[in-house]
Amino acid sequence: MTKKILAYIQEDLLNGSETIAAEDDLLTSGLLDSMAVMKLITFVEEEFKTAIPPEDMTIEHFMSVETIQAYLQSRNA
């Protein structure tokens, strides 16, 4: 899961211009803008077959790849 999300961010959203780690802050660091975050949410929904309700589209859940993974695991538990 982590590798797929990291690869998508690096290759599709950052166009291969940066290498990131799972713990890197994606939002407040400016790595991703709001459009990129929406693309990331769409990718996560499609790739992992889960619907993310609007109330869960928060900084807490999408701050880093680690927080995305933790969120997805909590939804599947």
The 8 nearest C-alpha neighbors of each residue, nearest first, counted from 0:
[[1, 3, 2, 4, 68, 47, 5, 64],
 [2, 0, 4, 3, 5, 64, 68, 21],
 [1, 3, 5, 0, 4, 6, 7, 21],
 [4, 2, 6, 0, 1, 5, 7, 8],
 [3, 5, 7, 1, 6, 2, 8, 0],
 [6, 4, 2, 8, 7, 3, 1, 9],
 [5, 7, 3, 9, 4, 8, 10, 2],
 [6, 8, 4, 11, 10, 5, 9, 3],
 [9, 7, 12, 5, 6, 11, 10, 13],
 [8, 10, 13, 6, 15, 7, 11, 12],
 [11, 9, 15, 14, 7, 8, 6, 13],
 [12, 10, 14, 7, 8, 13, 9, 15],
 [11, 13, 8, 14, 9, 10, 35, 7],
 [12, 14, 9, 15, 16, 11, 10, 8],
 [15, 13, 10, 11, 16, 12, 9, 17],
 [14, 16, 10, 9, 13, 17, 18, 11],
 [15, 17, 14, 13, 18, 9, 10, 12],
 [18, 16, 15, 19, 9, 13, 14, 10],
 [17, 19, 9, 20, 16, 15, 13, 5],
 [18, 20, 17, 23, 21, 9, 5, 22],
 [19, 21, 23, 22, 18, 5, 64, 63],
 [20, 22, 64, 65, 23, 63, 19, 5],
 [21, 23, 20, 63, 65, 64, 24, 66],
 [24, 22, 20, 21, 63, 25, 19, 64],
 [23, 25, 63, 62, 26, 28, 27, 22],
 [26, 24, 30, 63, 62, 31, 28, 23],
 [25, 27, 28, 29, 31, 62, 24, 30],
 [26, 28, 29, 25, 24, 30, 62, 31],
 [29, 27, 26, 30, 24, 25, 31, 23],
 [28, 30, 27, 31, 26, 32, 25, 24],
 [31, 29, 25, 28, 26, 32, 27, 24],
 [32, 30, 29, 35, 26, 25, 36, 33],
 [31, 33, 35, 34, 36, 29, 30, 26],
 [32, 34, 36, 35, 37, 31, 26, 38],
 [35, 33, 37, 36, 32, 38, 31, 39],
 [36, 34, 38, 32, 37, 33, 31, 39],
 [35, 37, 39, 33, 38, 34, 40, 31],
 [36, 38, 40, 34, 39, 35, 41, 33],
 [39, 37, 35, 41, 36, 40, 42, 34],
 [38, 40, 36, 42, 37, 41, 35, 43],
 [39, 41, 37, 43, 42, 38, 44, 36],
 [42, 40, 38, 44, 39, 43, 45, 37],
 [41, 43, 39, 45, 40, 44, 46, 38],
 [42, 44, 40, 46, 41, 45, 47, 39],
 [45, 43, 49, 41, 48, 42, 50, 47],
 [44, 46, 48, 42, 43, 47, 41, 49],
 [47, 45, 43, 48, 44, 42, 49, 41],
 [46, 48, 44, 49, 45, 43, 42, 0],
 [49, 47, 45, 44, 46, 50, 43, 42],
 [48, 50, 44, 47, 51, 45, 43, 46],
 [49, 51, 44, 52, 48, 45, 43, 47],
 [50, 52, 49, 55, 53, 44, 56, 40],
 [51, 53, 55, 54, 50, 56, 49, 44],
 [54, 52, 56, 55, 51, 57, 50, 40],
 [53, 55, 52, 56, 57, 51, 60, 58],
 [56, 54, 53, 57, 52, 51, 60, 59],
 [57, 55, 53, 54, 60, 52, 58, 51],
 [56, 58, 59, 55, 60, 61, 54, 62],
 [57, 59, 61, 62, 60, 56, 26, 63],
 [58, 60, 57, 62, 61, 66, 56, 67],
 [59, 61, 66, 67, 58, 57, 70, 62],
 [62, 60, 58, 67, 63, 59, 66, 57],
 [61, 63, 58, 25, 24, 59, 26, 60],
 [64, 62, 24, 66, 65, 25, 61, 22],
 [63, 65, 21, 67, 66, 68, 22, 1],
 [66, 64, 68, 63, 21, 67, 22, 69],
 [65, 67, 69, 63, 60, 68, 64, 61],
 [68, 66, 64, 70, 61, 65, 60, 69],
 [67, 69, 71, 65, 66, 70, 72, 64],
 [70, 68, 66, 72, 67, 71, 73, 65],
 [69, 71, 67, 73, 68, 72, 60, 66],
 [72, 70, 74, 68, 73, 69, 67, 75],
 [71, 73, 75, 69, 74, 70, 76, 68],
 [72, 74, 70, 76, 71, 75, 69, 68],
 [75, 73, 71, 72, 76, 70, 49, 69],
 [74, 76, 72, 73, 71, 70, 49, 69],
 [75, 73, 74, 72, 71, 70, 69, 68]]
